[in-house]
Amino acid sequence: MVQLLWKNGSTNQTLIALLENCRSMSEFKQIQAFFITSGLSQHHPFASRLLSFSAISSWGDIDHSQNPNPSVSIFVKMLRSGVCPDHLTYPFVAKAVARLSELRLALAVHCRIAKEGLWFDRFIANSLIHMYGSCGDIGSARKVFDEMLIRNSVSWNAMLDGYAKCGDLDSARQVFESMPDRDVVSWSSMIDGCVKGGEYGVALAIFERMRVVGPKANEVTMVSVLCACAHLGALEQGRAMHQYMVDNTMRFTLVLRTSLMDMYAKCGAIEEAIAVFRGVPMDQTDVLMWNTIIGGLATHGLVCESLELFKEMQVLGIVPDEITYLCLLSACAHGGLVHEAWHFFKSLGKQGMVPKSEHYACMVDVLSRAGQLAEAYDFIAQMPMEPTASMLGALLNGCMNHRRFDLAERVGRKLIELEPDHDGRYIGLSNVYAGVKLWDNARMLREAMERRGVKKLPGFSFVEVLGTLHRFIAHDKTHNDSEKIYMMLNTIVRQMMVDVDFETQERGFYDIEV
């Protein structure tokens, strides 16, 4: 039976075409079952086709399409069945290993490739560079890159992306500037690397350079650029990026719309974020989009609107995820809604989800802001995990706001134990001592900070004026117009004092009349 099928060329082509036209994971499972029961899964090219689909398919449920384990399992069965992999097989295996980020598995795959003499294949070498970069072994990725006799744009982009993923932006820039040709992938990788490395201003500068000398941006580019604008609070630049997409007739996918909403919300333009959200037909929205707008409203203190949107989301049948509940807990924290917060926190378990440390941190924040500090402390003590710095930080803020300095000292000391090299932890405990006028304790703490070599990093802010970002710190006089800036600041302060005096007098007259 197997031999008849194997020797029938037309049948082979029909089966391969059937697999290539597969459009769902349920269809794939039926085809795979037929291959296994008929014995064809042990023959090439069927094994390679099954491996290919498992490694790169975006169809079906997450357990198969996003989890690369099935493709690795098929590869192992392929080897045990005596089917010899070829130059078409290994790129799919490398891609699956890259998703797993398993370095030991990556080394094993590379050894097989070298043993079979396929290391010279450019397609395989490019896959190895990507694989090692995804596994965090940038040294091995560079070794493969340097040993390539002929490189193409994919080789350069894989090396660039590898450095960017590993946070080595200096090496990424060197590769970027050395590239013989840069396509949209090259520019996008460099911009994304800068965004993930916290160099948001540099990312926007590279994009401006891309607009002048590079190709037209794509969706990936714009998502990174909008993320940079969001982190900087650069509203005017964000609006300009929005206009760029309109001018270049880019298709506004859900991913792009969600990025636009996030940018507008984080830049303070919540009405524009809502406008983008309402511009999408409700039956075409997804949970990420709802999470973004619910979280944005919560951040702006529009708690009722945020919770109303959650109800609307449920009516439409959009299933909430862990991020949804994180946004809802954040809304409750901003609104002081302790009862509602407990309801949402307990709903996680009822929906089959396990609360993560972020959910616990949000719950601590809710209780701490509401002044329920003993409850927050007990909640932390009963958690199934060790407290994180964000949890204790929320409790410390609550203690300071509600003047529970005794508890604040214990929490502050624990924070220093958790993060002994974090300057903010020392400053936080020092402020606790200052609050109860224990000046000697505050001084000793700062001395301990100096002995450990921990330096206080100055906080800074950005102000956007006519589309240009200006960075400044407290008492900063480095700006070219600092003299004029301080003159205006002093004028504003004097006017505020006049207004306060006037209101005080009015209140005094009112009290006398009463």
Disulfide bonds with the S-S distance in Angstrom:
none
